[in-house]
Amino acid sequence: MTVEFNINYLWNNGTEKEWKSALGKYFDLVKSSNVEIEKELDNLDSETVKKMTVNEFYYFLHNKYFVWKYTQANRLRTTRNSLVKYLEDDNIVELEEIHNLIFKYNPENISNLLRTTHRIKGLGVAGASGLLSLLFPKYFGTVDQFVVQRLLEVENLKEHSLLEKMKQDNLTEKDGTILIEIMREKANKLNKKFKTSEWTPRKIDKILWSIDR
């Protein structure tokens, strides 16, 4: 699928058909080796994750989420090495506390959930937001350097000066909160404009990741 318009046009003038076309490009850019896990986690049931024991949650992170998020072998290896410290240090209770808090907080509260999920060993802000975007796609999108780069190309974005100050490869929790707020606001505007409820921050992040690449 070819998307012939850029993010600035889409953000400010895109029709519903064009937004859907841009969203459809996402899977065109997913590595063939990752398509299966992408589709699996795209349909993740948060209640299933909520009901997991801490050991089940650990192995979900190790065998599913980290594989989804960290597609480069060296990055996957280093993040898993951090995660495994819960077992090596006999401190799985810390992960259990985080797991419980993720589902305790109201998903409307970006900073609380982002700060809590960021505590998981191996997850930076980008990784934390990715997990939240799969668990609560109506409230969260994944934040990373591609999101910042694309948003900087959008004219008349009121957060432009804040985006310019972000270190794209080392986003802070404050940066992540700002980016997720932008995606939430855009999803709400699209739902209002197109008289639907299908647009979510997760869908916005998919477009920001894949468009113009």
Secondary structure as UniProt FT lines:
FT   HELIX           7..13
FT   HELIX           16..24
FT   HELIX           26..29
FT   HELIX           32..34
FT   HELIX           35..42
FT   HELIX           46..50
FT   HELIX           54..60
FT   HELIX           61..65
FT   HELIX           66..69
FT   HELIX           73..83
FT   HELIX           85..88
FT   TURN            89..90
FT   HELIX           92..104
FT   TURN            107..108
FT   HELIX           110..118
FT   TURN            121..122
FT   HELIX           125..135
FT   TURN            137..139
FT   HELIX           145..152
FT   TURN            155..156
FT   TURN            158..159
FT   HELIX           160..165
FT   TURN            168..169
FT   HELIX           173..194
FT   HELIX           201..210
FT   TURN            211..212
//
